[in-house]
Amino acid sequence: MFSPIMLKLSAQFFLNGLMVGGIYALIAVGVVVVFRSTKIFNFAVGDMLMVGGFITFMFIDIGIPPLAAIVLAVGAGALLGLIIERIALRPMIGQPVLAAVMVTLAISYLLKGITLLIWGGHPKTFPRFLPGHVFRAGGVVWSHELLWTFGVTMFLFGLFALFYKYSRFGLDMRATAEDHQLAQTRGISVKGIFALTWALAGVTAVVGGVFLGLKLSLNLPLADVGLKAFAAVMFGGLESILGALIGGLIIGVLENMIGGLIDPSLKEITPYIILLLVLVFRTEGLFGLKRIERI
Amino acid sequence: MRPSGVFDERYEDDIAVVRTGAHWVILFVGLAFLSIVPLISTAHLLATINHIGIAIIACHGLSILTGYTGQISIGQAAFMAVGAYTTGMLAAHAGWPFWATIPVSGLSAGAVGMVFGLPSLRVKGFYLALATLAAQFIIPWLIDHVRVDITGGVFSLEVPPPEILGVILNTQPKMFYLIMTTAVIMTFLAKNIARSGVGRAFIAIRDNDLAAEVMGVNPYRYKLLSFFVCSFFAGVAGALWAYWMRAINANHFTLMESVWYLGMIITGGMGSTAGAVFGAIYVKLLDELAQVMAPLIGMIFPTGGTGVELALQPIFFALGILLFIIFEPRGIAHRWEVFKAYYRLWPFSD
């Protein structure tokens, strides 16, 4: 078990898992931010991410340089979030939780259908535009693409943390998360904040979609990969942004180590088993609030 | 709203499902019409009706869990898979007859459903939806990877056709009778569960679990019971699916299917037996509409290539659901009640 080769393999899978976990963390943050402000759990996150990937692909395909394409796609993702919020979720304010759940599920199928209609069902591959190449250091292989992924997601995470903590909008968002009515009386436009959180969710989904699309191929099943972020959300605690980061990294590491060292096919369901265990044994996750809907 | 001139003089009258002579006539004419449907419908229509029949059974189960007990489940298709594979394995490897496999499939799916219902003891709302989402991924994985010698793994499992009194039910019209008989029985069962003491306990838990507990309803017991009943219906539907498709695969029971059933009970009307039937028909018809429209839309979006009807199906489904949730959250069943009240009061209605 503790032969050098096993140790090396473990280190490799740990590393890969950590880097992929960064993507999960970013997607998870989109879910957490929307939940904190609007109390709606976004089941459409996987499909938003897939659409984001496809939009980026489309921009690159028509000849826009990759970096500019990603910036454009991020804008498109924010717009997508705004449209979803305005058309489908604004009427859900004050409705029972099932209606909101069903609306996000319906949106997820709407996005799937639109994706199929525009881009068809064949997998697309991103051109390899990230600079650098795969290298070896410390006995493990470092993929430059995964390093970029990890670096960019962590950078965005830091940026977002600063935004959330110090900017005017971030303060407004936190106030809205605390109490809708109080925030409203203090002059914060709660509806505007709802729109802003969905735009942010759109942005994180596009970035997650680009990096997941680079790692896997761009296809409909990408949406199911996005659902793995739910495990990260619940593991870290539904209300906690730090929890989303740590949850995402842990889910990524566990998934890759279990998949790599025990059974490759187990990789696909590891996040869901973790999700189930969290729900049964520690509903509030690592950093969540205790006052969730207990019975 | 009772029909005019109907007075419930005894308790039996008060709880009766079929109240008047006209009801009995409608019931028997309806059943008689149902029994000649295979003679007058085309092959495609009959296949659609068979599919609707199976969906109705699954929807009744989900309606009891989500509509009456208020526990959201997006794993109904996974529990159907349990039922389908129970039937498939018993029929293919052990040679059990259908009248034994269908109830056993219901029981096995019910048992699995209770396991995934365990989180409902601690959480509700979309937390529970997430637990059933986990079931939706874990159960097909188990089918594909555990004991593949008897489940067939990623390859389809062939199911022998059911046989009754020497007649082999291997065509759509013959299967129609098995599916519809089961659907009618299960509808009756669902209706009776909903209006029994158990059903009232479910409704009490949905409306306020704390108050229900104070009134002497044990929420844990009834929630697990609700999961069992829901999955039992799913198991029966899955068993019929196995006999209907004759080759089953874990790919038949995707998250899409589960969301489909949830969409059916929402458009049909939550907490209503009739709603499950209306919803199943409505959503399946949307599906058919998507297939009819596909060539037309294909001319507008030629880049979509072969996948236009595959693309239209989720779009139509999603729009059909969204419009209902936003504009008529009480579903078709509510419209139906309004209509009934209208014609019973006519010409003095409104």
Interface residues (C-beta under 8 A of the other chain):
Chain A: F41 F43 A88 P91 M92 Q95 V97 L98 A99 V101 M102 V103 L105 A106 I107 S108 Y109 L110 K112 G113 I114 T115 L116 L117 I118 W119 G120 G121 D224 L227 F230 M234 S265 E268 I269 Y272 I273 L275 L276 L279 V280 T283 I292 E293 R294 I295
Chain B: T66 G70 I72 I74 F116 L118 P119 L121 R122 V123 K124 G125 F126 Y127 A129 L130 A131 L133 A134 A135 F137 I138 W141 D144 H145 D209 P219 L255 M256 V259 L262 G263 I266 M270 I297 F301 T303 G304 G305 T306 G307 V308 L310 A311 L312 Q313 P314 I315 F316 F317 A318 L319 I321 L322 I325 I326 P329
